Amino acid sequence: MSSELMPRADLWERVVTPSIAPEPRVVAIAAVLVLVVVLEPHAWRVTRNVVTIVHEGAHLLVALLCGRRLKGVRVHSDTSGVAVSSGKPTGLGMVLTTFAGYVGPGLLGLGAAAVLGTGHAVLVLWIGVAAIAAMLLLVRNLYGLLALGVVGAGLFALVWFGTAQLQVAAAYFTTLFLLVAAPRPVLELQRARRRGRAPGSDADQLAALTRIPGAFWVAAFLVVDVACLVVGGRWVFDLVV
């Protein structure tokens, strides 16, 4: 094999090699840490940036699948964000694109739990690296570049330099974080809507697109995210008990 192909072969081996099985204690610690970073207000102000990145990434992915043209993404220091795409302003594609944001973290967490079940825990981290790399091509503001860069660098450092035990622990933490964190922004959204502080929210955009009240869409977001939490959480813990 030529020297030029060796790095590619090594990279592919890192991606597809089965991971070691986690100890139940490690998963339990990861679950406790997840509860802390989601429920503790100061920690949540930081970790919510990750949820925003996934939220906006979900908008972009579904927009692309619906044939829309991606224009850019911004992540702001107040943990809000915006993903911009062009195409038909109404119709099913626009509805799906708008709906994807708040359910994106939960569905990604569910998918990550399924990947854990195949015995390829580190693949969860590699998927994160690839997704961040793709979003970096579309980021349109400095804070967004910083946020994506920090998350992407952290994930890459784990998959390239981390020990097998650390990689598996990080994969379980990431999966549980996405599942547990997903419902919280939905609850925050409804609180803001009640106070009249979110007139242009995804739920209200969906209401304008479909003539179905925004409260229905908030409830739909929450149902999907809670369902992902219940199912995905059970899958994760079934792997270690």
N, C-alpha and C positions, 0 to 999 in steps of 0.2 A: 504494500500500500504506500502511495506517495506521501511525502511529508505534508503536502498541501491538504490531503484529505484527513489527516490525523486529528486536527482540531474539531472537524465536523463529526467524525466518528466518536470522539470523546464526548462531545456535547450531546449527541443522540443517546449514547450510553447513559449519561447522567439523567436524561429525561425518562427513559423507558425502564431503567433498572428498578425492580420491586423494592419497596422500602421495608425497613425493619418494623416489626410489630411494636406498637407503643405499650408501655406499662400503664395499667389502669390509674396508678397514682399520677402519672404525667398528665393524662387527660383530665383527671379531676382538678389538678392544679390549673390547667389551662382554662377550664370552665369557671373556676373561681376568679381568675384574672379577668376573664371576659366580663363577668358580672360587675367587677370593679370599674373597668374602663367604660362600660356602658351606663352604669347607674350613678357613678360619682360625677358630680357636675363639672369639676375642673378637668378631669380626665376626658369627659365626653366632649368638651369644647375642642380638644385636640383630635380625638379619634373620630369625631363626626366628619372630619375632612375626608377620611377614607370612605365613609358611606356616601358622601357627596360625589367623590370620584367614581364610585361604582354606579350611583344614580345616573350621572351624566353619561357614563360609558354605556349604560343600558339604552338610554335614548339614542345614542349614536349607532349602536349595533342594530337596533330594530329599524331605525331610519334607513340604514344601509340595506338591510334585508328587504325593506319595502320599496327599494328602488329610488330612494331620495338621495340627493347629493349632499355630502357632508361639507359644512362650511367652517366649523370651528367649535371649540369648547373653552369655557372659562370657569375657574374655581376661585371664589372670593374668600377673603380672610374672615368673613362672618359665617363661613361654611355653606353659603349659598352657591349656586352655580347655574350655568346655562349652556345648553348644547344647541347649536344652530345647524339646521339643514334646510335645503331648498327643495321645492317640489309642489305638488298639488296641496293647497292649504286646507282641504277638507277631505273626507272620505276615510275608508278603513285604515289606510296606511298612516294617516295623520293621527287617528285615534290610537292605534297600536303604539306608535312612536311616543305619544304623550303619556299613555298608560304605563309604559315600560319603566319609567324612572323609579317610582316608589316601590315597585315590586322587584326591581333588579337585584338589590342586595339579598333579598330572601331567596329568589330563584338561583342566584349564583351560589349562595350558601348550600342550597339543596343539591345543586350540581356538584359542588365540592365534596359534600358528604357521600355522594354516589361514587366519586373518584376514590375517596378514601376506602370505600368498600372493595375496590379492585386491588388493593394492596400497593397502590402507587401514590402514596401520600405526597411525595415531593413534587409530583406533577401538578398538584394544586398551586404550589408556589411558582412553578414555571409558567402556568397559565396566567398568573398575575403579572409576571415579568413581561410576557408577550403583550398583554392587554395594555399595560402602562406604556410600553414602547410605542404601540400604535397610537395611543392618545396623545403622546408627546408630539407627534407629527401634526396634531390639530389644535394644540393649546394656543390661546391667543392673548394671554395676560401673564404678567410676571409672577404673581402669587400662584397661579395655576401651574406654571412651569416649576416653581419651587416645590409645591405640594406633590406634584406628580414625580418630580425628580427624587425627592426624599423617599417616598414610598417605593419607587422603582429601585433605587439604589439599595434600600434595605432588603427587599426581596432578592435582588441579585446577589448581594453579599451572603445571604442565607444559602442559596442554592449552589453557589460557587465555592464558598469557603467554610460553611457551617458543617459541623459533624452530623452524622446520620441521625443521632438522637435529637439534636437541636432542630434539624430540618423537619422531622416528623412532629415534634412538639409544636413547631411554628405552623405547620399545615393544619393540625387539629385546632390550634388557637384561632387561626384565620377563619376556618370553617365555622367554628362556634361563634366567633365574633360577628360574622355576616348574618348568621341565623338569629342571634339574640338582638343585634342592633337594628335589624330591618324594621321592626314595628315602631320603634321610638320616633323616627321622623314623621311617621304618619300621625301619631298622636300629637306631636308638636304642630303639624300642619292644621289639624282640626282646631286646636286651641287658638292658633293665629287667625284662622278663618272666623271663629266666633267673635274675635275682637276686631274684625275688619282689617287685619293687617296683611292679608294675603290675597288681594283681589285678582291677581294674575296667576294664581297657583295652577298646578297641573290639573287638579280636580275641577277648578273653574273653567279652565280651557276645555276640558272634556265636556263639561256642562254646555258650553257654547257650541261645541262640535256636534253633540248628540241630543241636546235638549233634555237630557236626564240630569236631575239636580246634582250639584257638586257633592252633597253629603253621601249620595249613593256611591260615588267614585272613591271617596275617602274610605267608606266601609269596604268596598271591593279591594282597595289596597291592603287594608288591615287583614281581611280574611285570607288573602293570598300569603301575606307575610307570616301570619300566625300559623297557617297550615304548613308552610315551609319549615317553620321553627319546630313544630310538633313532629313532623315526619322526619326532617333532617336530623333533629336532635336524637330521635329514637335510633336512626341508622347509626349515628356516631357512637352512641353508648352501647348499642348491640355488638359493636366491633370489639369492645374491651371487657365485656362481662360474660 
